Amino acid sequence: MQLNRKEIGSYKVALGYIGVLTMITGGIMLLPLFVILGFPDELGHVQNFIIPAALAFLTGFLLSLFIRGEKKQQLTLRQDTVIVVAVWLLAAFFSSMPFMLSKQLNFTQAFFEAVSGWTTTGLSVVDVTVTPKIYLMFRSIMQFFGGVGLVLVMLSALSGTYGMRLYNAEGHSDKLLPNLVKSARVIMSIYAGYVVAGTILYVIFGMSLFDAINHSIAALSTGGFSTQVDSIGAYKSLPIELITIILMLLGTTNFAAHLVLISGKFRSFIKIGEIRFMLLLLGLAIPIMAFVSLNGIYGSAAQGLRISAFQIVSALSTTGFSTVGFNNWLPLPIFLIVILMLIGGGAGSTAGGIKLYRIYLMVKAFLWNLRRKFLPEHLVNEDVVYRPEGKLFIEEKHISEASNYAFIYMVMLFLGVGVMLANGYSLQDSLFEFASSLGTVGLSIGITLPSTPPIVLWTQIVGMLFGRLEIYVIFIAGIKIFKDARNRIALAIKK
């Protein structure tokens, strides 16, 4: 099969949309400059953001020329995945430049930090005690826009052409129709409101304004970048921990579910299957962690419950904030944290992991199959789950897709853990750290450091990208490019 004119034209459309999204990235990179208003002594770092932002905008503008006046061309099958993967790689590349231009990090470290920001992972190789505040704010800004997604930003600012295809290709399975653009703008407004509310509450309970903005963004985006070495634990404040828990739970909730909640349909919100499943997991894991795993480590049951609640929510929401270190933890609580990191947050949210919906669906499938063993052979059953858009009748393909994704996810986990084992890390530490990378969590047991070998950092980078964009998207984009390039080469040879 050869590339015809229509397919070649569609690549011009793809390059055009890559350009538009790259220009948006350039604009986002200028937002940290507002920090100068509060910290004028950091004016000398401005050029480290203006230069890469200008390069991103110029690159995007040149690519966008491919769709100037082009209204007839359409994307071909799976080109949406190519757009999304290319845009995320370009965003991470341009966002790594400020760290390199300031000579804080080398390319591997800078790209790692940028990928960790955009994928809302929160693993870090910078020393927050000496890093200028403009870079700390930049990390949080990356997490905010990476959490809601570049496509959603484009939809809220521009138009909905190819919107649903791009939105789904970015790893969102929720339905925001009938008006996708309006829904995108509502979601952006909701998230901005949450950030403002979180910031105000943090300031009321003792955080500085700068720290409050950063932590509010990081908690809501389930990113976990902190301005403190000891993360949320540095504040030793129960109110601050409770505010953080609420923001993390909001961040790990499906975008479409927020629309249901904001519209006042509380009963419909509670009926959503993955919301109930999340509450069940929290209800089981928190007391197990507190009264079995952490019993005696922190001196009292109340303190153990407080630490357990925070760390369980942080792990399941894939945020990565912490209030304590893990060095004195026994294997059982570490194992529970790893399991929760693998499960992850809500589908179509800022969170990572296999996703609550897929695990919920597989658990329901097991229970449905078990129930059928006790029912008459020819009895017809309708298996149903509740999603934000309403009742969904489950077919075999839904269960198959969830199971296949979980399988591929575990294969990726084993491969990443294997690389870490080959570099001399223990099985427990390797499993914890790569589960955190692949799940875009950000909790660290001590492997991720400035001195970490480059091969390990690149392994984590791959894990973070696969985890944020969802594995199939990257595979499909790679296969699409390979097949089209092969066909193009074959066509050139024949000529």
N, C-alpha and C positions, 0 to 999 in steps of 0.2 A: 504494500500500500504506500502511495506516494503522498507527499504534502501538496495539496492543491492550493489555488490562490486564496480560497476562503480560509483555509487553515493558516496560511502565512499572514493573511490580513488579521486574523484573530490574535496572532502573537503581537501585532502592533497594538491592538486594544489592550492586551495583557501588559505590555510595556508601559502603555499610557497610564493604566491604573496603578502600576507599581510606582510610576512617577508621581502621581497625585498623592499617594500615601507617603512617599518619601519626603515630599514637600511638607506634609503635616508633621512628620518626624522632625524636620528642621525647625518648624515653629515651636514644637514642644521643647526642643533643646534650648530655646531662648528663655523659657519660663524661670529657670533658676536665677536669672539676672536680677529678679525682684529682691533677692536676698540682700543685694547691695544697699537697698534702702535702709535696712536694719543693721547691716554690718559693712559700713563704707570702707573699712580697712581691707576688705577683700576685693577691692576694685581691680587689683592687678591680675586677677584670674579671669576677668571678663573675656579677654581674647581667646582663652582656651575653650570657650563655648561659642563665641561668634564665628570663629573660623570653621569648625565642623558643621555648625548650623548652616552657614552660607554654602558650604560644599554639598550638604544634603539638599538644600533648596535648589541649587543650580543643577545637580544631578536629576532631581525630581522634575524640574522644569523642562529640561531637555527631553526626558522620557515622555513627559506629558504631551509633547508636541505630536506624538504619534496618534493621539485621539482628537486633536484640534480639527473640528469640522467633520469628523468621522462619526456618522450616526447609523450607518447601515451594517457595519461589521459587528459580529457577535463572537463571544467566547465559545470555543469548542469544548467538548467534554473534558472535564478535569483540569482545565486551565485555571480555574479558580484556585485550586490548590497550589499551583505554581506561583500565582500572584501572592498568596498569603505567605508562603515559605520565603520567597524572595524579599518581601517587605520586612519580615521579621529579622532576617539576616542582615539586611542593609541598616535597619534601625539599630541593631546591636553593634554593627561595625562603626557607624558614625558616633554612637553614644560612648564607644570606648575611647574615642579620641581625646576628650577632655582629661581623662586620667593619664594618658600618654603624654600629651602636650605639657602637662604640669610636672611630668617626670616622677609621678608617684608610683606608677605601675608600668611593667613591661606589657607587650602586646597580649600575651596569653592571659596575664592577670587582669588587664583592662577589659578584654573581651569577655572573660569570665564574669567580672563584676557587672558589665552591661547586660549580658544574657541573664544573670541572676536577677537583675532589676526588672527587665522587660517580662521575664517569665514569672515574676512575683515569687521567686524562690526564697531569696534572703540570705543565702550563703554568701560570705564575704571574705575578701582577702585584704581589706583596707583596715588601717588602725584608726578607729573613730576618735581616739584621744588626740590625734595630731592632724587629722584631715580637716581642711577648711570647711566651714558650714555650707558654702555654696555647692560643694560636691555631695555633701550629705543630703541636701535638699534635692539635688538632681537625682540621686538614687531613689528617693521617695516619689518624685514625679514620674520616673520610669515605671515604678510599681503601680501607680494609679492608672496610667494610660495602658500599661501592659495588662492590668487586671481587667479593665472593661474591654480592652481589645482595640487595636488600631482601626479595624473595620467599623466598629461601633462609633468611634470618633469620627470617621469619614462620613458615615451615614447621618450622624447628628448634625454635621457641619455642611454637608453637600447634598447628595441626592441618593436615591435608592436603586439606581441602575445596577443590575446584577447583585443587589444588596443581599438577598437571602442566600444566594449561592456562596458569596464571599463570607457572610456571617457564619454559615454552617461549616465552611472550610476552615474557619479559625477555631473550630472545636466546640461550637455551640449547637446543641440539638433542640433547644427550646423553640417554640413557635411564638413569634411576636407579631404576627400578622393580625388584622388586615393591613394596618399602616405601619410598615417597618420603620420608616424615617421618624414618624412621630413617636413611636415606641422607643427608638434609640435616644431621642432627645429627652424623653421622660426619664429613662434610666440614668442618663448622664446627670440630670437635675437631681434625682433621688440620691445618687452617690455623692454628688457635691454637697447636698444637704446633710447627709450622714457625716461627711468629713468635718463640716462646720460645727455640727452638734457635738461630735467627739472632741474636737479641739477645745470648744468652750468648756465642756465638762472636765477635760484634763487640766485646763488652766485653773478652774475653780478648786480642784483638789491638789494643787501644788506644783504642776509642771510649768516650766517656762513656756512661753508662746512658741518658740522655735521647736522645742522638743514635742510640744503638743501637736503641732501641725504634722510633723514627721511621723509620730506614732499613730495619729489618727488615720493618716493615709495608709501607712504600712499595715495596720490592723484590718482596715476595711478591704484593702486589696489582697488580704491574706498573704502579704509579702514578707513581713517580719524584719526588714531592715530597721535597726535601732541606732540612735545617736549615743547610746551608752554601751560600754563594754559588757555590763551585766544585764543588758536588755531591760525588760520591765522590772526585773528583780532589783535593779538599782534604786528604785523608788521606795521599796518596802512599804507599799500602801495598798490596803485592801480595796478602797474605792477605785483606785487606778486599775487594779487588776480586774475588778468587776466591769468597768467601762470597756476595757480591752476585750474581755470575754464577749460582751454584747456586740462589739464591732466585728470581732472575728466570726461570730455566728451570722451576722448580717452579710458579711463578705462571702461566706461559704454557701449562701442561699441562692438558688436559681434566680437569674435575672427576671424571668417571667413570673416567678413566685412573688417577687417584690411588687410587680404590677398588681397581682391579686391582693396582696396585703395592703398596699397603699389605697386601693379602691374600696377598702373596708370589708372585703369578703373574708372575714376571719375564719368562718367555718370551712369555706372552700380551701383556705390556706392550710388549715390543720389536717384536712383530708388528703393532702398531697402525700403520696406514698413515701418519697424519700425524706420528707420532713419528719414523718412519724418514725421512719427507720433511724434517722439521725438521733432523735430524742431517745429511742430505745437503746441505741449504742452508748450514748452518754450516760443513760440511767444505769446501764450495766457496768461500763468500764470505770466510771469515777469511783464507786464504792469498792470495786475489786482492787483498783490501784491504791486507794486510800487505806483500806483496812486489811489488805493481804500483802500487797507488794511493798508499800512504804511504811508499814506498821513498825514503829520503833526507831526509824531513821531520823525523824524530825522532832522527836520528843513528846508530841501529843497527837491525839486523833484529830483534833480540830485543825492543827497545822498541816497534817498529812492530807486531810480532805481539801483544804485550800489549795495546796500545791497540786494535788491530783486533778482537781477540777480545771485549773488553769492549763496544765500540761496536756490533759486529755483533749480539751477544746482546741488548743494550739496545734496538736498533732492531727486531729481529725479534720480540722478546717484547713490544714496545710499552711498555716501562717508561719510558725517557726519562732514565735516569741518564747521566752523562757523566764522563769523566776528563780531557778536553781540550776546548778550544774549536775551532770549525770555521772561524775566520777565515782561517787559512793553508792550508786544504785546497783541493786542485784540484777541478775539476768532476766527475771520475770517481768519487772516493770519496763525494762528496755524492750523486751519482746512485745509487750502490749503496745508500746509507742510505735514500734515498727509496723505492727498489724494495722493500726489506725492510720499511719502514714500511707500505707498501701491502699487502704479503702478510699481515703480522700473525702473531698467535699461534694457539694451538689453539682449535678450536670448543668452546664450553662451558667456557671458562677465564676468567680475569680479564682477558685480553688483548683488544685490538681488531684493526682491520684487516679485510681481506676474509676472512681466516682460512685457516690452513694446509690445512684439510680441503677447502675449495672449490678452492683452487689445485691441490692434489694430485689432486683428482677431475678437473679439467679437463686436467691434464697426462696422467693415465692415459687419459682419453677420446681424446686425440690419439694416444697410442701404440696404443690398441686399434684405432682407425680405420685407422692406418697398417698394423697387422698384418693387418687384414682384407683389405687390398689384395693380399696374397700368399697368401691362403687360398682354398680352393674356395668358390664362390659360395653353396652351400646348406649349408655346414658350420655347425652350431649352436654358438655360444660362450656361455659364462657368465662375465660380467665381475664380478669380486669385489674388494672392498676389506675390510680388517680395521679394525673400530672397537672401542672398549672393550667394547661389549656382545657382540662376536663378529663372525662373518663376515656381510657384507652384500652381497647380490646387487644389482648396479647396474642400474637401469632408465633409460630415456631421460629420465624426469621428474627424476631426481636430477641428471643432467648439465645439463638445461635450467634447473633452479632455481639451480644454482651459477653458470652462465654469466649468467643474467639478473641475479643479485645483483651479480656483478662488473661488469657493464655499468652498472647504476644507480649503483654505487659510484664508477665513473670519471666518470660524468656529474656527480655531486655534487662530486667533486674539481675538475673543470673549472670549475664554477660558483663554487666558493669561491675558486679561484685567480684567476678573473676579477674578483671583488670586490677582491681585494688588488692586482691589477694596476691597477685603476681608481683606487686610492688611492696610486699612485706607487711601489710596490715592484717590484723586479726580478722577472723570470720565475723565476729560480733560487730566490730567497728566498721568493717567494710559493708555489711548488710545495712547497718543503721545509716551510714553516710550516703550510700547510693540510693537507698529507699527515700531518703530525704531529697536527693537531687532529682530523681525520676518523678517523685510526687510533688515537686516544686514546693517543698516544705520549708527548708532552711534551718531546721534543727541540726546541730553538729555535735559530734562526740569527740571532736578534736583533730580530725584529719584535714579539714579545709583550713589552710594557713598560707601566708605568703611564701613559705618555704616548701609547700606541697609540690611534688614533681609535676612538670607540665603534662605528662601523659595522663596523670590522674585528674588534673583540672580539665583537660579536653574531654576526658570520659564523662566527667560531670556536666560539662557544657552540652554534650550530645544528649545526655539524660534529661537535662532541663528543657531543651528544645523539644524533644520527643514528648516529654510529659506535658508541656504547656499546649502544644499544637495538636496533641493527640496523635498517636503513632501512625495511623493510617494516612493522615494528611501528608506527612513527609514522605512516606513510601510511595504514595500515589503520585506526588509531584515529581519525585525522582524517576519513577518509571515513565511518566508522561514525557519528561524532557529527554530521557534516553531514547525512547521509541521515536519521537519526532526528529531528534538529531540523526538517528540511524537512517530513517527514511529520507531525510534531506541529503545525507551523504550518498545514499544509494542513487538518488535522483541526479545528483551532480556527476556521479561516475558514469551514468548512462548517457548523459549529455556529452 
